[in-house]
């Protein structure tokens, strides 16, 4: 997928996903490998396929059509913490498609789904390292503010916590 052109992608198709497509497994393995390469082991909070298949999690995939078929462009998940609070998980855009607004469209989709599910707050954990600066900037542009650890998280110098009301 890294040979995809950096031109604007075709219309993005976002779908609630059952994680059965093997391309998603590969995409998420790459995500976990990146997280393990960048963050200390105790600070990697990304979920594997089994973790994403838990009943309290909804998972979306985003696809673009190209002349040689459809390509996985991005992923995002929403974990229900309680009736009013959800956590954003597994936000990732394909490396070859970064900088084209895919993450912003995925985030808007998940925020809408969280509102529709009755959540009044959404929080997230991302890394504090420079690699994660674009993600933190994206979240800030969409109304997220820094916050204390939430749920089962604890203070961690490699983690950055953000939240926003819906």
MIDREN-809824 format. One record per residue (C-alpha): x, y, z; residue number from 1; residue in three letters; chain. Coordinates in steps of 0.5 Angstrom, whole numbers, padded with zeros to 4 digits. Example, Ala and Ser with C-alpha at 12.3 -4.5 7.8 and 13.67 -1.06 7.14 Angstrom:
% MIDREN-809824
    xx    yy    zz   i  aa ch
  0025 -0009  0016   1 ALA  A
  0027 -0002  0014   2 SER  A
This chain:
% MIDREN-809824
    xx    yy    zz   i  aa ch
  0000  0000  0000   1 UNK  A
  0006  0005  0001   2 UNK  A
  0006  0006 -0007   3 UNK  A
  0000  0009 -0007   4 UNK  A
  0000  0016 -0010   5 UNK  A
  0000  0022 -0005   6 UNK  A
 -0006  0025 -0009   7 UNK  A
 -0012  0027 -0006   8 UNK  A
 -0016  0020 -0005   9 UNK  A
 -0022  0018 -0008  10 UNK  A
 -0028  0019 -0004  11 UNK  A
 -0027  0015  0003  12 UNK  A
 -0032  0010  0005  13 UNK  A
 -0033  0009  0012  14 UNK  A
 -0036  0002  0015  15 UNK  A
 -0037 -0001  0022  16 UNK  A
 -0033 -0007  0021  17 UNK  A
 -0032 -0014  0024  18 UNK  A
 -0025 -0014  0023  19 UNK  A
 -0025 -0021  0019  20 UNK  A
 -0021 -0018  0013  21 UNK  A
 -0014 -0020  0013  22 UNK  A
 -0012 -0013  0011  23 UNK  A
 -0014 -0010  0017  24 UNK  A
 -0010 -0015  0021  25 UNK  A
 -0004 -0013  0017  26 UNK  A
 -0006 -0006  0018  27 UNK  A
 -0006 -0007  0026  28 UNK  A
  0000 -0011  0026  29 UNK  A
  0004 -0005  0023  30 UNK  A
  0000 -0001  0028  31 UNK  A
  0002 -0005  0034  32 UNK  A
  0010 -0006  0031  33 UNK  A
  0010  0002  0031  34 UNK  A
  0007  0003  0038  35 UNK  A
  0012 -0002  0040  36 UNK  A
  0018  0001  0037  37 UNK  A
  0016  0008  0039  38 UNK  A
  0014  0007  0046  39 UNK  A
  0016  0003  0052  40 UNK  A
  0013 -0004  0053  41 UNK  A
  0009 -0001  0059  42 UNK  A
  0006  0005  0055  43 UNK  A
  0004  0001  0049  44 UNK  A
 -0004  0001  0050  45 UNK  A
 -0006 -0001  0043  46 UNK  A
 -0011 -0006  0042  47 UNK  A
 -0010 -0013  0038  48 UNK  A
 -0015 -0016  0034  49 UNK  A
 -0018 -0020  0040  50 UNK  A
 -0018 -0013  0044  51 UNK  A
 -0022 -0010  0039  52 UNK  A
 -0027 -0015  0038  53 UNK  A
 -0029 -0014  0045  54 UNK  A
 -0037 -0013  0046  55 UNK  A
 -0036 -0006  0049  56 UNK  A
 -0032 -0004  0043  57 UNK  A
 -0034 -0001  0036  58 UNK  A
 -0029 -0001  0030  59 UNK  A
 -0029  0002  0024  60 UNK  A
 -0025  0002  0017  61 UNK  A
 -0024  0007  0012  62 UNK  A
 -0023  0005  0005  63 UNK  A
 -0021  0009 -0002  64 UNK  A
 -0022  0006 -0009  65 UNK  A
 -0016  0006 -0013  66 UNK  A
 -0015  0003 -0021  67 UNK  A
 -0012 -0003 -0018  68 UNK  A
 -0018 -0004 -0012  69 UNK  A
 -0020 -0002 -0006  70 UNK  A
 -0015  0000  0000  71 UNK  A
 -0015  0001  0007  72 UNK  A
 -0014  0008  0009  73 UNK  A
 -0015  0008  0016  74 UNK  A
 -0018  0005  0022  75 UNK  A
 -0022  0008  0029  76 UNK  A
 -0025  0005  0035  77 UNK  A
 -0030  0007  0040  78 UNK  A
 -0029  0003  0047  79 UNK  A
 -0035  0004  0052  80 UNK  A
 -0033  0006  0059  81 UNK  A
 -0039  0007  0062  82 UNK  A
 -0046  0010  0060  83 UNK  A
 -0043  0017  0058  84 UNK  A
 -0036  0016  0057  85 UNK  A
 -0032  0013  0051  86 UNK  A
 -0025  0012  0049  87 UNK  A
 -0022  0013  0042  88 UNK  A
 -0018  0007  0040  89 UNK  A
 -0014  0005  0034  90 UNK  A
 -0014  0011  0030  91 UNK  A
 -0009  0010  0025  92 UNK  A
 -0008  0013  0017  93 UNK  A
 -0004  0009  0012  94 UNK  A
  0003  0012  0012  95 UNK  A
  0002  0013  0004  96 UNK  A
 -0005  0017  0005  97 UNK  A
 -0003  0021  0011  98 UNK  A
 -0004  0029  0011  99 UNK  A
 -0010  0028  0006 100 UNK  A
 -0015  0029  0012 101 UNK  A
 -0017  0022  0013 102 UNK  A
 -0016  0022  0020 103 UNK  A
 -0020  0028  0021 104 UNK  A
 -0026  0025  0017 105 UNK  A
 -0025  0018  0021 106 UNK  A
 -0025  0022  0028 107 UNK  A
 -0031  0026  0026 108 UNK  A
 -0035  0020  0024 109 UNK  A
 -0033  0017  0031 110 UNK  A
 -0035  0023  0034 111 UNK  A
 -0042  0023  0031 112 UNK  A
 -0043  0015  0033 113 UNK  A
 -0041  0017  0040 114 UNK  A
 -0046  0022  0040 115 UNK  A
 -0051  0018  0037 116 UNK  A
 -0050  0012  0042 117 UNK  A
 -0051  0017  0048 118 UNK  A
 -0044  0019  0050 119 UNK  A
 -0043  0026  0053 120 UNK  A
 -0035  0025  0054 121 UNK  A
 -0030  0022  0049 122 UNK  A
 -0023  0021  0052 123 UNK  A
 -0016  0018  0049 124 UNK  A
 -0009  0016  0050 125 UNK  A
 -0004  0018  0045 126 UNK  A
  0004  0018  0046 127 UNK  A
  0008  0024  0049 128 UNK  A
  0013  0023  0044 129 UNK  A
  0015  0027  0038 130 UNK  A
  0012  0022  0033 131 UNK  A
  0005  0023  0036 132 UNK  A
  0005  0031  0035 133 UNK  A
  0001  0031  0029 134 UNK  A
 -0004  0026  0032 135 UNK  A
 -0004  0031  0039 136 UNK  A
 -0005  0037  0034 137 UNK  A
 -0011  0034  0030 138 UNK  A
 -0015  0032  0037 139 UNK  A
 -0014  0039  0039 140 UNK  A
 -0016  0042  0033 141 UNK  A
 -0023  0038  0034 142 UNK  A
 -0024  0040  0041 143 UNK  A
 -0020  0036  0045 144 UNK  A
 -0016  0038  0051 145 UNK  A
 -0011  0035  0056 146 UNK  A
 -0013  0032  0062 147 UNK  A
 -0011  0027  0067 148 UNK  A
 -0011  0019  0066 149 UNK  A
 -0018  0016  0066 150 UNK  A
 -0021  0009  0067 151 UNK  A
 -0015  0004  0068 152 UNK  A
 -0010  0009  0066 153 UNK  A
 -0004  0012  0071 154 UNK  A
  0001  0017  0070 155 UNK  A
  0006  0015  0065 156 UNK  A
  0011  0020  0062 157 UNK  A
  0010  0017  0055 158 UNK  A
  0003  0018  0055 159 UNK  A
 -0001  0024  0053 160 UNK  A
 -0009  0024  0055 161 UNK  A
 -0014  0028  0052 162 UNK  A
 -0022  0029  0053 163 UNK  A
 -0028  0033  0050 164 UNK  A
 -0035  0034  0052 165 UNK  A
 -0040  0032  0046 166 UNK  A
